[in-house]
């Protein structure tokens, strides 16, 4: 019996070795390459922010063309559609320091025409790719201004027509989503408030007419509330 069991064990061992010899060697398979998820940026939502920059008078007839600092705030709403287009509305307010230099006319009359506040409510439309948005804007503009004249430092009476506080604005810029809920922008904006004519005053300025416009450049940041959801990942 013992001899039989030993023989059976030897036979099983030999059969196992033969079967193992018939199994092919395992081949190496390279793991598939990892593809990171694609970030989908969403511009839809409300935002608020601030800006700084400079203003330059377009016509120096009544106002010095020297650059003036400006700073202010903005807020608005954007909607992304179709799928790379963005449209929205924005309100903006800018403060400017008073320009005391004025313009000296040949007869000795010094005219000061100062715009110390600018505001606008504009629509805007843009095209986005990834985190970048290029846009154009335009709409209603408002300003706070004053007009005065003096001779040898003594104020003189003047009467003007067309010294409007309301006008229009157009512009454009580039905005970039640099962090979740945060974007930075750079833009140019032109403001036009028609023209002002001196109807009565010292002889050297009586009848003089000048445009009321401003060229501005601004940089700013916006905080976006992500009404349409934060940037997502697309696999």
RACORSUL-V765990 format. One record per residue. PSI is psi in whole degrees, 0 to 359 (NA if undefined). NEAR is the number of other ideal C-beta (glycine too) atoms within 8 Angstrom. Layout:
psi={PSI | PSI}
near={NEAR | NEAR}
This chain:
psi={317 | 317 | 323 | 315 | 319 | 321 | 320 | 320 | 319 | 321 | 318 | 319 | 317 | 322 | 321 | 320 | 321 | 318 | 319 | 326 | 333 | 347 | 124 | 157 | 146 | 130 | 150 | 130 | 123 | 134 | 143 | 145 | 142 | 127 | 114 | 151 | 145 | 126 | 131 | 116 | 137 | 117 | 354 | 129 | 174 | 157 | 156 | 156 | 190 | 166 | 159 | 161 | 208 | 154 | 144 | 123 | 134 | 333 | 119 | 21 | 313 | 356 | 138 | 141 | 7 | 145 | 141 | 141 | 147 | 155 | 153 | 198 | 161 | 160 | 155 | 193 | 136 | 152 | 123 | 137 | 161 | 26 | 1 | 11 | 145 | 133 | 153 | 187 | 144 | 138 | 139 | 141 | 134 | 140 | 138 | 141 | 152 | 133 | 108 | 359 | 314 | 185 | 127 | 123 | 163 | 327 | 2 | 6 | 127 | 120 | 131 | 119 | 102 | 126 | 115 | 358 | 140 | 139 | 159 | 152 | 114 | 152 | 157 | 150 | 141 | 173 | 134 | 143 | 120 | 227 | 1 | 147 | 122 | 136 | 160 | 153 | 159 | 153 | 212 | 142 | 152 | 151 | 158 | 123 | 162 | 152 | 128 | 166 | 152 | 155 | 121 | 37 | 358 | 122 | 141 | 153 | 137 | 152 | 135 | 158 | 149 | 15 | 72 | 146 | 343 | 146 | 209 | 165 | 147 | 157 | 192 | 169 | 188 | 132 | 146 | 128 | 105 | 350 | 160 | 124 | 4 | 138 | 154 | 150 | 156 | 131 | 156 | 138 | 131 | 133 | 136 | 127 | 29 | 219 | 159 | 136 | 134 | 109 | 328 | 142 | 193 | 152 | 325 | 349 | 350 | 128 | 355 | 138 | 138 | 150 | 156 | 91 | 159 | 136 | 129 | 147 | 138 | 149 | 148 | 175 | 150 | 142 | 125 | 128 | 353 | 43 | 325 | 7 | 148 | 167 | 135 | 173 | 131 | 126 | NA}
near={4 | 5 | 6 | 7 | 8 | 8 | 8 | 8 | 8 | 8 | 8 | 8 | 8 | 8 | 8 | 8 | 8 | 8 | 8 | 7 | 6 | 5 | 5 | 3 | 3 | 4 | 4 | 4 | 4 | 4 | 4 | 4 | 4 | 4 | 5 | 4 | 7 | 7 | 9 | 8 | 9 | 12 | 13 | 9 | 12 | 9 | 13 | 8 | 12 | 9 | 14 | 9 | 12 | 9 | 15 | 10 | 11 | 8 | 10 | 8 | 9 | 11 | 14 | 9 | 6 | 6 | 6 | 10 | 10 | 14 | 9 | 11 | 9 | 14 | 9 | 11 | 9 | 11 | 10 | 12 | 7 | 4 | 5 | 7 | 11 | 14 | 10 | 11 | 9 | 12 | 10 | 12 | 10 | 15 | 9 | 13 | 7 | 6 | 13 | 6 | 6 | 11 | 13 | 6 | 12 | 4 | 8 | 9 | 14 | 11 | 12 | 13 | 15 | 10 | 14 | 9 | 10 | 16 | 11 | 14 | 9 | 13 | 9 | 13 | 10 | 12 | 9 | 13 | 5 | 6 | 6 | 10 | 13 | 9 | 13 | 9 | 16 | 10 | 10 | 9 | 14 | 10 | 14 | 7 | 12 | 6 | 12 | 9 | 14 | 11 | 10 | 5 | 4 | 6 | 6 | 10 | 6 | 12 | 8 | 10 | 7 | 8 | 9 | 8 | 8 | 7 | 12 | 9 | 15 | 9 | 13 | 9 | 11 | 10 | 12 | 10 | 13 | 7 | 5 | 5 | 8 | 11 | 13 | 11 | 14 | 8 | 12 | 10 | 11 | 12 | 14 | 11 | 12 | 9 | 8 | 14 | 10 | 13 | 9 | 7 | 12 | 12 | 5 | 9 | 14 | 10 | 7 | 10 | 8 | 11 | 9 | 16 | 11 | 12 | 10 | 16 | 9 | 14 | 9 | 12 | 9 | 13 | 9 | 12 | 8 | 9 | 8 | 9 | 7 | 7 | 9 | 8 | 8 | 7 | 5}
